[in-house]
Amino acid sequence: MSQASCVPVLMYHHVSPSAGMITTSPANFEKQIRGLARAGYHSLTGDEFAGFLQGNAVPKRSILITFDDGYLDNYVYAHPILKKYGMHAVLFIITGLIGEGAARAHQGSSAELPSTPAHKEAKALMFSDLKDKVMLRWSEIELMQREGSFEFHSHTHTHERWDLIQSDAISKNTKMTADLADSRRVLKEKLGGVSDHLCWPQGYFDEDYIQLARDAGFKYLYTTDAYGQNIAGHDPAHIYRFAVRNRGFLWLAQRTWLAAHPYWGPLYNQWKLWKRARRKKA
């Protein structure tokens, strides 16, 4: 069996018919997942991806599919599609925003589907008393975990940018330490355990945060940086992910191929970083 030298990590947020930013429609998501499955891609678990970074062999066409935050639409639309094609994803949940109650309907069931608002409305609701309208419940998480479509890891407890709220580094670090501890505690209480995978809230991290995460028991730290490659031996404290667009499988196939290619991938990343730096100077 040929082995992967690089594993692209895909980043999703919403799968919903409500169009908007960081949202993939259910139709395009199904095209993407069906295309990956038919093309022979293997969707890794978090443990398999961690093993790859440590030097363990994984199939050549390996990817890691990730979702951030824990929106209800991940259960309503993404879960049944992943299950249908035997694919697996990692979901980083904001533990303080997950609700209680019975599991709601998802696509393919006979019951009426709950509303899944676009990102702008969801963001306004997720930190309010109405967060249950847009966020997952623990019962839904347990069902998704049991049926193998998703596994669940920490995205902190509050999703706060403490660096923007606190006036000094000591206060910022104290708040983040508590945030990480609360997230780990809730995951243990609700799911029976917590992993060493963490996704940074709002993509922000600094050297203090990296050390705090390590001290808390996290090793695999996921960024929103797109322009780098995850290869064996790569620093697990800086995992690259690229955002998936609301496009069909052809776009995703091209982007995934580029992310993993040993020659064209680094060139593409250098070009994109050069363009970004040029824009900042303008």
SULRAGI-V142331 format. One record per residue. N is the residue number from 1. PHI is phi in degrees with one decimal (none if undefined). NEAR is the number of other ideal C-beta (glycine too) atoms within 8 Angstrom. Layout:
N/PHI/NEAR  N/PHI/NEAR
//
This chain:
1/none/5  2/-71.3/4  3/-118.6/8  4/-76.7/12  5/-101.1/7  6/-149.3/12  7/-117.3/13  8/-67.9/11  9/-115.2/14  10/-91.1/13  11/-121.4/12  12/-117.8/16  13/-125.5/10  14/-110.3/16  15/-124.3/13  16/-158.2/14  17/-73.9/7  18/-81.1/10  19/-66.9/7  20/166.3/9  21/-66.4/6  22/42.2/8  23/-129.4/14  24/-110.5/12  25/-68.6/11  26/-55.9/12  27/-65.2/6  28/-70.5/11  29/-62.2/14  30/-65.1/10  31/-59.7/10  32/-66.4/14  33/-69.4/13  34/-61.3/10  35/-63.0/13  36/-61.9/15  37/-63.6/10  38/-70.0/6  39/-82.3/8  40/86.4/5  41/-75.3/10  42/-107.2/9  43/-86.8/11  44/-73.5/13  45/-83.7/8  46/-59.9/13  47/-64.8/6  48/-65.1/11  49/-65.9/15  50/-60.6/13  51/-62.2/10  52/-60.1/16  53/-61.6/12  54/-83.9/7  55/112.5/7  56/-76.1/7  57/-76.0/6  58/-132.9/13  59/-56.1/9  60/-54.4/7  61/-91.5/9  62/-107.1/14  63/-139.3/14  64/-121.5/13  65/-99.2/12  66/-123.5/15  67/-126.8/15  68/-113.5/10  69/95.2/13  70/106.4/14  71/-78.5/14  72/-56.1/13  73/-63.7/11  74/-61.4/16  75/-80.5/14  76/-67.0/15  77/-116.5/16  78/-71.1/15  79/-55.3/14  80/-65.2/11  81/-71.5/14  82/-59.8/14  83/-62.5/10  84/-57.8/8  85/-104.7/10  86/66.4/5  87/-104.5/11  88/-132.1/12  89/-133.8/14  90/-108.1/15  91/-123.5/14  92/-93.2/16  93/-105.4/14  94/-84.5/15  95/-62.4/14  96/-74.3/10  97/-109.5/13  98/-83.6/14  99/-101.7/10  100/-107.3/5  101/117.7/6  102/-71.4/5  103/-64.7/7  104/-88.7/10  105/-76.6/9  106/-126.8/11  107/-56.0/9  108/102.5/4  109/-88.3/7  110/-83.7/3  111/-78.8/5  112/-66.7/4  113/-78.7/10  114/-69.7/9  115/-69.8/5  116/-127.8/15  117/-63.9/10  118/-66.1/12  119/-57.9/11  120/-60.6/8  121/-71.1/10  122/-60.2/13  123/-64.8/8  124/-68.5/8  125/-87.7/12  126/-65.8/13  127/-106.4/7  128/-118.2/7  129/-68.3/3  130/-101.0/7  131/-60.5/12  132/-62.1/8  133/-69.5/10  134/-126.5/13  135/-109.6/15  136/-67.7/13  137/-108.0/14  138/-61.8/10  139/-62.7/10  140/-71.5/12  141/-61.4/16  142/-62.8/9  143/-66.1/10  144/-63.5/13  145/-66.0/11  146/-64.3/6  147/-88.1/8  148/84.3/6  149/-79.8/12  150/-136.1/14  151/-122.3/10  152/-129.3/11  153/-138.7/15  154/-82.5/16  155/-125.3/15  156/72.9/14  157/-93.5/10  158/-120.0/9  159/68.4/10  160/-79.4/9  161/-91.0/8  162/-63.5/11  163/-65.9/8  164/-92.0/4  165/-96.9/8  166/-90.5/8  167/-87.4/3  168/-143.0/6  169/-65.1/6  170/-63.6/6  171/-64.7/10  172/-58.3/13  173/-69.8/11  174/-63.2/8  175/-63.8/12  176/-67.7/13  177/-59.1/11  178/-65.9/8  179/-60.0/13  180/-66.6/16  181/-63.7/9  182/-63.6/12  183/-62.4/15  184/-63.1/12  185/-61.5/8  186/-67.3/12  187/-61.6/14  188/-65.4/10  189/-66.6/5  190/-88.8/10  191/-116.0/10  192/86.6/4  193/-178.7/6  194/-138.0/10  195/-92.9/7  196/-103.2/8  197/-105.7/14  198/-141.4/15  199/-110.2/12  200/-69.1/12  201/-68.2/12  202/59.5/6  203/75.8/7  204/-91.5/9  205/-157.5/8  206/-141.7/7  207/-63.0/5  208/-59.8/10  209/-63.0/12  210/-59.2/11  211/-67.6/8  212/-61.7/12  213/-63.2/12  214/-62.9/10  215/-62.0/7  216/-78.7/10  217/110.4/8  218/-95.5/12  219/-123.6/10  220/-100.1/14  221/-113.4/15  222/-99.8/12  223/-107.6/11  224/-103.8/8  225/-71.4/8  226/-99.7/9  227/-104.0/9  228/-166.9/8  229/-122.4/11  230/-93.7/13  231/-118.3/7  232/-57.8/8  233/87.2/5  234/-64.8/10  235/-58.9/4  236/-69.1/10  237/-84.9/10  238/-146.5/10  239/-90.7/12  240/-83.7/12  241/-139.0/13  242/-115.7/11  243/-75.0/9  244/-85.3/10  245/-85.2/6  246/-81.8/7  247/-131.1/8  248/-80.9/9  249/-69.0/10  250/-58.2/8  251/-60.7/9  252/-65.2/14  253/-61.1/10  254/-66.2/8  255/-68.3/10  256/-68.3/13  257/-60.1/8  258/-65.3/10  259/-62.7/11  260/-99.6/13  261/-68.9/9  262/-69.3/7  263/-106.8/6  264/-71.8/7  265/-59.9/13  266/-60.5/9  267/-64.1/8  268/-61.6/10  269/-62.9/11  270/-63.1/9  271/-64.2/8  272/-65.3/10  273/-67.8/9  274/-64.7/8  275/-63.4/8  276/-63.4/8  277/-63.3/8  278/-66.3/8  279/-64.3/7  280/-64.4/6  281/-76.2/5  282/-68.4/4
//
